[in-house]
Amino acid sequence: MRKFIFISLLTIGVFVTLTFSTASLQRKVDGNDMFGFPVAFYVRFSEMVSPNPTAEMYRFSYTNLLFDIAIAYIITILISLIYKKLKKNIN
């Protein structure tokens, strides 16, 4: 149970770090805001079009979100395996 909690928290940390460090925030310069690594799961489109839209335009993909979480989980497992191997070599 302890290992599960550790892996879950580390996965969330890796996911949040990857998502925000690779975010493309370009709405202010006539671009789109995109979140997600390696695939974008949330895109907020620019409002600099004529005529201005009455509602905020965005796209959200659950499959891309699950894919990004799976990538974060794989990275977490690799980090924990490398840590165990290094810890074993030191002792």
C-alpha beads as a LAMMPS data file, in Angstrom:
LAMMPS data file: protein, C-alpha beads

91 atoms
90 bonds

1 atom types
1 bond types

-500.0 500.0 xlo xhi
-500.0 500.0 ylo yhi
-500.0 500.0 zlo zhi

Masses

1 110.0

Atoms # bond

1 1 1 0.000 0.000 0.000
2 1 1 2.820 2.352 0.826
3 1 1 4.482 1.708 -2.523
4 1 1 1.192 2.340 -4.341
5 1 1 0.764 5.720 -2.639
6 1 1 4.370 6.667 -3.406
7 1 1 4.030 5.694 -7.089
8 1 1 0.669 7.520 -7.358
9 1 1 2.005 10.748 -5.852
10 1 1 5.148 10.610 -7.970
11 1 1 3.036 9.984 -11.095
12 1 1 0.896 13.034 -10.311
13 1 1 4.042 15.102 -9.746
14 1 1 5.608 13.975 -13.021
15 1 1 2.340 14.581 -14.904
16 1 1 1.880 18.102 -13.523
17 1 1 5.531 18.985 -14.119
18 1 1 5.480 17.751 -17.720
19 1 1 2.121 19.386 -18.445
20 1 1 3.032 22.847 -17.213
21 1 1 6.659 22.840 -18.353
22 1 1 5.663 21.979 -21.933
23 1 1 2.502 24.126 -22.093
24 1 1 2.212 26.365 -25.112
25 1 1 0.641 29.615 -23.917
26 1 1 0.200 31.816 -26.985
27 1 1 -3.330 33.211 -26.775
28 1 1 -2.101 36.753 -26.233
29 1 1 -0.285 36.736 -29.577
30 1 1 -3.103 35.289 -31.694
31 1 1 -2.249 31.689 -30.877
32 1 1 -3.763 28.860 -28.866
33 1 1 -3.078 27.611 -25.334
34 1 1 -2.178 23.920 -25.431
35 1 1 -1.630 21.627 -22.440
36 1 1 -0.297 18.080 -22.519
37 1 1 2.850 16.082 -23.169
38 1 1 3.431 14.276 -25.560
39 1 1 -0.075 14.895 -26.952
40 1 1 -2.264 17.904 -26.213
41 1 1 -5.352 16.992 -24.197
42 1 1 -6.628 20.566 -23.730
43 1 1 -6.564 23.370 -26.295
44 1 1 -8.088 26.795 -25.693
45 1 1 -8.446 28.598 -28.996
46 1 1 -7.610 32.247 -29.528
47 1 1 -10.374 34.815 -29.390
48 1 1 -8.646 37.120 -31.861
49 1 1 -10.989 36.375 -34.726
50 1 1 -13.610 38.509 -36.348
51 1 1 -16.392 38.449 -35.227
52 1 1 -15.529 37.650 -31.607
53 1 1 -17.058 34.369 -30.403
54 1 1 -19.789 34.617 -27.786
55 1 1 -18.479 31.621 -25.828
56 1 1 -15.010 30.381 -25.042
57 1 1 -13.793 27.896 -27.622
58 1 1 -11.828 24.894 -26.374
59 1 1 -11.186 21.224 -27.069
60 1 1 -10.672 18.543 -24.415
61 1 1 -9.731 14.934 -25.160
62 1 1 -10.065 12.253 -22.482
63 1 1 -8.104 9.698 -24.499
64 1 1 -5.153 12.072 -24.847
65 1 1 -5.347 12.813 -21.108
66 1 1 -5.240 9.090 -20.285
67 1 1 -2.332 8.641 -22.692
68 1 1 -0.413 11.475 -20.996
69 1 1 -1.078 9.975 -17.547
70 1 1 0.139 6.590 -18.814
71 1 1 3.361 8.193 -20.089
72 1 1 3.834 9.886 -16.691
73 1 1 3.298 6.496 -14.994
74 1 1 5.911 4.842 -17.220
75 1 1 8.391 7.636 -16.478
76 1 1 7.678 7.212 -12.761
77 1 1 8.328 3.471 -12.922
78 1 1 11.598 4.094 -14.787
79 1 1 12.670 6.662 -12.182
80 1 1 11.912 4.273 -9.322
81 1 1 13.786 1.404 -11.027
82 1 1 16.844 3.605 -11.627
83 1 1 16.701 4.806 -8.017
84 1 1 16.561 1.214 -6.717
85 1 1 19.469 0.186 -8.939
86 1 1 21.601 3.136 -7.805
87 1 1 20.705 2.515 -4.168
88 1 1 21.665 -1.155 -4.533
89 1 1 25.023 -0.272 -6.171
90 1 1 25.906 2.166 -3.368
91 1 1 25.288 -0.431 -0.655

Bonds

1 1 1 2
2 1 2 3
3 1 3 4
4 1 4 5
5 1 5 6
6 1 6 7
7 1 7 8
8 1 8 9
9 1 9 10
10 1 10 11
11 1 11 12
12 1 12 13
13 1 13 14
14 1 14 15
15 1 15 16
16 1 16 17
17 1 17 18
18 1 18 19
19 1 19 20
20 1 20 21
21 1 21 22
22 1 22 23
23 1 23 24
24 1 24 25
25 1 25 26
26 1 26 27
27 1 27 28
28 1 28 29
29 1 29 30
30 1 30 31
31 1 31 32
32 1 32 33
33 1 33 34
34 1 34 35
35 1 35 36
36 1 36 37
37 1 37 38
38 1 38 39
39 1 39 40
40 1 40 41
41 1 41 42
42 1 42 43
43 1 43 44
44 1 44 45
45 1 45 46
46 1 46 47
47 1 47 48
48 1 48 49
49 1 49 50
50 1 50 51
51 1 51 52
52 1 52 53
53 1 53 54
54 1 54 55
55 1 55 56
56 1 56 57
57 1 57 58
58 1 58 59
59 1 59 60
60 1 60 61
61 1 61 62
62 1 62 63
63 1 63 64
64 1 64 65
65 1 65 66
66 1 66 67
67 1 67 68
68 1 68 69
69 1 69 70
70 1 70 71
71 1 71 72
72 1 72 73
73 1 73 74
74 1 74 75
75 1 75 76
76 1 76 77
77 1 77 78
78 1 78 79
79 1 79 80
80 1 80 81
81 1 81 82
82 1 82 83
83 1 83 84
84 1 84 85
85 1 85 86
86 1 86 87
87 1 87 88
88 1 88 89
89 1 89 90
90 1 90 91
